[in-house]
Amino acid sequence: MSVVNLTVTEDEADIRLDRYFRRHYPHLTQGALQKLCRTGQIRVDGRRVEASTRLEPGQSVRVPPIPMAAKPARDVPRPLDERLVRDIRAMVLYQDQHVIVLNKPAGLAVQGGPGIAKHVDMMLDGLREKADDPRPRLVHRIDRDTSGLLLLARTPGVAAKLAAAFRGRDVKKIYWAVVVGRPDPLSGEIDQPLARLGAGPGAITVAADRKDRDAQVARSAYEVLDSAARKFSWVELSPLTGRTHQLRVHCESLGTPILGDPKYGGEAAHPSGFADQLHLHARMLDMPHPAGGRLIVYADLPAHMRETFRDLGFTAGATPKSVRRGG
């Protein structure tokens, strides 16, 4: 065994050093990796680094002799029921060699958990074009009850780039909601800190006092696009931060809970005559494409929101086509 120097590839851009080693040396534990970093045995471009260091293409990673070094096991697709393959492929709105964008139906969880038998993550093998292609990766999450746009990366390197864009707030997200009542004023920014109470499926997000040490900054922009006799409103929402259930709690804090919300708003969110489903839809993503330029993608409303729009006289018009600009 001897020292080797690995070169970071374009597909490994912005990946953390510990994840880089998990990819190339999957048997190396996190503790052993951190020790090698502390003692200077692992270096990047000759410099000492921490396990959390993010890598750039072309950098040289010094790897000391590692016993039992081996390549990771081949990523073999899991057998997937043909119905699940059809379901996941029917969700695809846009795809290229770098990204896939889905229109997730309301009620489908993104990942598994207690009592969840079907979720997007278990279906991702159905999106491989070839058996030896990397498994697509989730870049972000939306609530189980929320419908609309969900972004996937085809490779780990693309996932890292897109995750960095989300962290840097270089992604614009627009949601459409039907709320009970009409916000006053008709547009503005909600600056209401939030806190999480509890853990697991029973956890909730609540409005918090700014002095609360558990409070997290949370801001959302909103605009009323139409209303029906002040009783219901079609609202465009843009999260400016990324807290769990942020838009749902922010709408509740305005006194206009989202129609059909099973967790927030109480009885006011469930007037009779409407589908008892959350009326919140991830409508648009405007993001930097990993190969350059920007990608703008729109998702059609789900059936229950289309029905409510018809009942209330809201006219959304045709959904614009997805477009990639520049690059």
N, C-alpha and C positions, 0 to 999 in steps of 0.2 A: 504494500500500500504506500502511496506517495501523495504529496500535495497536488491537487488539480486546480485549474482555473477555468471557470465556466463563464461564458459570455451571455448576458441578459438579452433575450430576443425582443423583437417588437411586440410580440404577443404577450410578453411578460411585463410590459410597461406598467408602472405604478403598483405592482404587486408587492406586498410586504415580504421582508426577508424570511420570516418564519414560514409563510405560506410557500415561498419559493423552495425552501428546503423540504417542506412536506411533499411538494410535487416531485422533487428529484431524489430525496432520501426519506421515504415515508416512514421508515422504522426509527428515525432519529426523534427522540422525545423533545418536548418543548424545554424541559429543564436542561437536557444535555446541550441543546442549541444555545440557550442563554449562557451557559458556562463557557462554551467555545467562543461566544462573542465577548464575554467579560475578560477572558484571557487573551484576546486578540488573535486567536487562531483562525477565526473567520473574519475576513476583511473584504471591503468593497473598494476597488480602485486603490488598494493599499492602505485604506483608512479603517480604523476601528469603527464598528457600527453596533447598533442595538437590534434586537430581534424585530422591532417594529419599523425599522427603516424601510422606506419605499424605494424600489429600484427603478432605474431608467434604462432604456435600450442601449446596448453597447458597453455597459459597465462590466467590469471583470470581478467575479466573485471568487475569492480564494477559499478553497475547501480543503481542510486538513485531512489526514487519513482518518476515515470513519469505518470502524469495523462493520463487517456484514453489509456493506453498502450494496444496494440493489435498486433496480428500477422499479417503479410502482407497478402493481399488478395491472394488467390490461383492463381498461374500462369497458366491460362487456355490457351491452344493453340488457336490462332486465326484461323477461317475457312480459308483454303487455297485452291485455285483452283488446281485440280489434275494435270493440265499441269505444274504449277509452282513446284509442288512436284516432278514430273518426271524430270523437268529441273535441280533442285538443286541436286537431287540424282545422276543424270548422271554426275555431276561434281566431285563426290567424288573419290579421288585417294587413300586415306588411312584413316582408322578410327579404333579406339579402344575405351576403356571405358573412356579415358581421352581427346583425341583430334580427330579432323576431319580435313583433308587437302583437299581442293578443287583445281581443275584446272579451274579457272575462264576464260570464253571466253572474247575476246576483245570486247569492246563496251558495256559491262554490268557494270553498276555502282555498287560499293560496298554498298553505302548508298544513301538515297533519297536526293532530292533537287529540285530546280526549274526546271520544264520541264522533270523530271525523273519519268517515270511511272512504271518502273521495276528495282529492284535492289536486291542484295544478301540479305541484312538485312531483307527485307520483306518476304523472302523465308525460313528463318531459321527454322520456325516451322515444315517445311517439313522434317527436319532431326531428329526430336524426334523419338526415338524408341518406347516409350510409352507415353500416353497422359500426365501423371504426371511427366515425365522427365523434368529437367531444360531445358530452351531454350538455345541452343548453342550460344556462344558469339564470336564476332569478336575479334581477338587478335591484328591485324594490318590491314593496308589498302594498296591497290595498285590502281593506276589510272584507271579510267573507260576505257581508250583506251589501257591499258596494259593487256596482257593475263598472265595466269599462276597461280602460287601457292598462295593460301590464307589460312591462318591458323585460325581454330576455336577451342574454348575450350568447353568442354561439361558442365562444372560447373563454377561458379564464382571463386572458389578457384584455379582451374587450370588456369583460365584466368589471375588471379593475378600473379601466378608463371611464366607464359609465358611472361606476360608483363614485369616482372622484368628482365627476360632473355634478352628481346629486349632492355630494357633500359641499361643493363649492357654490351651490345655488345657481348653477348655470343651466338649469332645466326649468322651463316654465310649464306649470300644470294648471289646467282649468277643469273644474268640476261644474256640473249642472245639478241643481237640487230643486225640489218643490218643497217649500216650507209652509207651515201653517201660520197665517197672518201676513203682515207686510212690514219689513224692517223699516225703521225710521232713524236716520235718514235713508234714502234709497240707495246710497252707495257710500263706501268708506272703507276704513281699515279697522279690524277688530284687534285690539292689543290687550289680550286677556291671558295672563299666565295660567298654566295648567299644572296639575299634579296627578300622579297615579296612586290609587288606593287599592290595596290588595295585590294578589298575584294569581296567575293562571287565568282560566276562562272567566272567573268571576270578577276579575279586576275591572275597575272603572276609572275614567278620567274625569276630574272635577275642576271647576274654576278655582283658582287659588289666590290668596293674598300675595302681593309682591314681596312682603316681608317674610313669607313662609320659606324656610330653608329648602324645602322640597319642591318649591315652585320652579317651573321651567318657562322661559320666555316662549310665547306662542303668538304669532301674528298671522292674520288672514285678511285678504282683500275681498270685497264683495260688491256686487252690483245687481239691483233688481232689473230684470229684463222684461218682465210683464207681471201683472197681478190680476186677480179675479175678485172684484168687490172687496178688496182689503182682507179677504178671508184666506186666500192662498196666493203664493208668489213663486214665480220662476226666478231663481237666483243663480248668478254665475259666481263661483268661488275660486279663489287662488290661494293656496297655502303658501305663506312666505317663510314658514318654518315647518318642521316635519314631526310633530308630536302625534302619538297614538290618539285616534278619534278626534283630532283637532277640529275639523270642520263641523262635526256633529255637536261637539260641546260649545263651539263658538256660536253656532246658530241658536242653540238653546239659550246661550247667554244674552242674545238679542231679544229673547222672548218670542222667537219664531222657530220652534223645533222643526227638524226635517220630518216630513210626512212619512209615517210608517216606521219610524225609528224604534227598534225593539229594545233599545237600552237607555235612550235619553229622551227627555221631553214628557214622560209620563202619559197620562190619558190624552193630553192635548195633541199628541203626535198621532193619535189614532181615531180621527173622526170617521163616522160611518160613510159608506158609499165609495170607498177607494180601496185599492189593493193594499192589504196589510203587509207591505214590504217597504224596505228602506228606499226612499226616492233620492238616491245620491249616485251620480254617474261620473266616472272619470272620462271627460269628454275629449280633452286635447293634451298632447305632449309636444313641446317644442324643445328640442335638445340638440347638443352638438353630436354629429355623427362621428364615430371613431375613425373613419377614413377621411374626415374633412367635411366642411360645410355643416348644415343643420338639417335635421329631419323633423318634419311636422306631421303628426298623425292625429286623425279624428276617429271617434267611435260612435256608431249609431246608438240611439237610446234603446234600452231594453223594452220588452213588450209592456210591462206594467206601467212604465213611465210614459210610453207612447199613448196608452189608453187614458191616463190621467191628463196628459196634454190635450187630447181631443175633448175630454169632458170639460176642461176648464177653458178651452178656446185658445190655448197657447200654440203658436205656430213656429216651429223650429226651422222649417225649410230643409233643403237638401243638405246632406252631410258633405263637406268638402273632401276632395280626394287627398290621400296622403302624398306628400311631396318632399323631395330632398333638394335642398338648394346649396349651390356651391360645392367645393371639394372635388 
